[in-house]
Structures are given as C-alpha cells and as structure tokens.
Amino acid sequence: METLALGICYGTSSVVSDMITIDGLNKKQVAMLDKLWSLETEKDLHNYVSTLDSQDTHMAQTLVEMIILEAIDTDIANKTDFPEVKDILEKIMNKG
C-alpha cells in the first residue's frame, strides 16, 4: 500500500494552503492521482476522464471524491471557531 501526500490550496475569500494525505493506495491509484493533480482545469479533468474505460472512470471519480473529503476534513480540523454552529445552537436553545 502507498501513501500520497498532496499540497492543496482551497478556500473562498482567502486561500488556505495545507497538506492532505491519503493512505492505503495502490501504485495505479497513486499514478492516477498524480495525473489528476497535474490537470489545470475542470475541462482538462473531463477530457482526461472521457479517455478512460468504465472501471478507471469509476476509480478516477472515487479518487477525486477522496481528495475533496480529505480537504474538507483538513479544513475542519484546522478550525477553532464555528460561528455558524453557535448560531444554530443558540436558536435551538432559545426555542426550548
């Protein structure tokens, strides 16, 4: 099993840089993630995936979903303040 560490930049109003790690990948998955990571646009991604057979298309979709989920997990793990959650909890508490 392989481990892939990716540098990732994401965010809305500001860019947050962090490193994500995906464990338990085989060599083919690592090679595909390297290729996916090298693509610059969503159109490039769609063009690449359209060249794959159905099994590899499914693997590419799953790997992209893993990247997204790991990025979300990393973002949440780095947060210390959750104002949206506080607002919702206050609304719930005030109804009771």
SVG drawing of the C-alpha trace seen along z (x, -y; Angstrom):
<svg xmlns="http://www.w3.org/2000/svg" viewBox="-39 -37 43 39">
<polyline fill="none" stroke="black" stroke-width="0.4" points="0.0,0.0 1.1,-3.5 0.6,-6.9 0.1,-10.0 0.6,-13.5 -0.8,-16.3 -0.3,-20.0 -3.7,-21.7 -4.9,-25.2 -8.6,-25.9 -10.9,-28.5 -13.4,-31.1 -12.4,-34.6 -8.9,-33.7 -6.6,-30.9 -5.7,-28.3 -2.7,-26.1 -2.4,-22.7 -1.2,-19.2 -3.5,-16.3 -2.6,-12.6 -4.4,-9.7 -3.3,-6.3 -3.8,-2.8 -3.5,-3.5 -2.0,-1.0 0.5,-2.1 -2.1,-2.5 -4.2,-4.8 -1.1,-6.9 -0.2,-7.2 -3.8,-8.3 -3.9,-10.8 -0.6,-12.2 -2.2,-12.6 -5.4,-14.1 -3.4,-16.5 -1.5,-17.7 -4.7,-18.8 -5.3,-22.5 -8.9,-23.0 -12.2,-21.1 -12.4,-20.8 -9.0,-19.1 -10.3,-16.7 -13.4,-15.9 -11.3,-15.4 -9.0,-13.0 -11.7,-11.0 -13.5,-10.6 -10.5,-8.7 -10.8,-6.1 -12.6,-2.8 -15.6,-2.4 -13.5,-0.8 -10.8,-3.6 -13.5,-6.2 -15.1,-4.9 -11.6,-4.9 -10.9,-8.5 -14.3,-9.7 -13.7,-7.9 -10.2,-9.4 -11.5,-12.9 -14.2,-12.4 -11.5,-11.2 -9.4,-14.4 -12.5,-16.6 -13.4,-14.8 -9.9,-14.9 -9.6,-18.6 -12.9,-19.2 -11.6,-17.1 -8.3,-19.0 -10.1,-22.4 -12.5,-21.5 -9.6,-20.1 -7.8,-23.4 -10.7,-25.5 -11.1,-26.5 -14.2,-28.7 -17.6,-27.7 -19.9,-30.7 -22.5,-29.1 -22.8,-26.2 -23.0,-28.6 -25.8,-30.5 -27.8,-27.3 -27.4,-26.0 -28.4,-29.4 -31.6,-29.3 -32.4,-25.8 -31.8,-26.7 -34.0,-29.8 -36.9,-27.8 -36.9,-25.5"/>
</svg>
